[in-house]
Amino acid sequence: MRADLVVFEPLATAGVVAATALGIPAVQHNHGFARNAPLRAVMLAELAGTFARHGVAAPDAGEIQVLDVAPPSTVDVVDGWPLRPVSFSGGGLLPQWLRQRPERPGWRSPWAPSCRS
């Protein structure tokens, strides 16, 4: 079985190296509001020797497709294809405790599960 696509994070450089070595397309998945184009160019230049050890040339930074979850209205430059993040953790029923009004107000973080203060 062979992968159709490798999705890698900005600092997970093994993904783009493996994809290039195997001839599989790679897509970088950005996080939040960081603009990663300059980092991507430096990363690929620094990894030139690693790509060479695997018998391939590093792709040009402009050849890497990017998924950008930052809303276009919140950034100066969209770094790739704009996406709207939608959380999904599988199916299931809403627990009864979530249907009840809490005694104290809660807070939410995009990087953590729902928490109560």
N, C-alpha and C positions, 0 to 999 in steps of 0.2 A: 504494500500500500504506500502511496506517495502523496504527500501534502499538496494541495492546490495553491496555498498561500501561507506565508509566514507573517504574522503580525507581531511587531516588536516595539518595546518602549524606547524612549530617547536614549536611555543609558544602558539598555540591554543589547549591546553591540553584537553579541553572538548570533542573534537572530538574522541580521542582515548578512553577516559573513556566511552562515550556513545556507541561507536561501540563495545567495549568489553562487556559492560553490555547487549547489545542487541544481541550479538553473530554474529556481522557483521564484515567482514574484514575491517581493517583500513590501510591506506597508508599515510605516511608523505610526503608532497611536500616541498622540500627544496627551498630556494631562494638564488640565487647568489653563491658566493664562500665560504660561511661559511660551515665548516665541523661540523655537528651536532651530531655525534655519542656519544661523551662524554655528551653533554647536554641531549640527549635522555635518557641515562642511569640514570642520576641524576633525571630527570623529573619523570620517572616511579617509582623510589625509593621514591621520595618525595610524590607521589600521591598514595602510597600503601593504606593509610587510606581511601581515596576517592573511590578507587576501592572496598575496603572491604565494605564500606557503601552501595554499589550497588550490593553486593553479589558475586563479582568476584575477582579473583586475577589479579594483574597487569601483563601484558605480559612481557616477557624478552625483553630487548632492541634489542637483535638480531632477535627477531621474527617480529619486525616491518619492513614492506617493505617500501622502500624509493625511491622517484622519485627525481633524481638529475639533475638540469638544467645547472650546471656548465660544460663547455666543458672539457672532460677528459684531453686534452692537457694543460689546465690551472691550474690544481690542482694536488697535490701530491697523493691524495687518492680519488677515486670516492666513494661517500657515497650513494650507492644504484644503481638503474637502471639509466644509463645516458640517458637523453632526450635532444632533441634540441627544445628550446622554439620557438614557432611560434605564432605570434599574430593573433588574429581574433576578429573582432568587428562587424561581420555580413556583409551582402551583401550591395551593393549600387554602385553608380556611383562615379567616381573620380571627385571632384569639379573642375571647370574651373580654379580657382586661383592656384591649385596645378600644372597645366600644364604650367603655365607661369614661366619664370625665375625670381627669386626674385631680388629686387634691392640691398639687402644686403645679405651676407652669413647667413645661418641658422646653428643651432646646434641641436644635437639629444641626448637624454638621454634614456637609457633602462628603466628608472623608471618613465618617464613622456611622455606625448604626444609630437609630433613634435612642436618645438618652433622656432621662428625667433628672432635673436638678433638685 
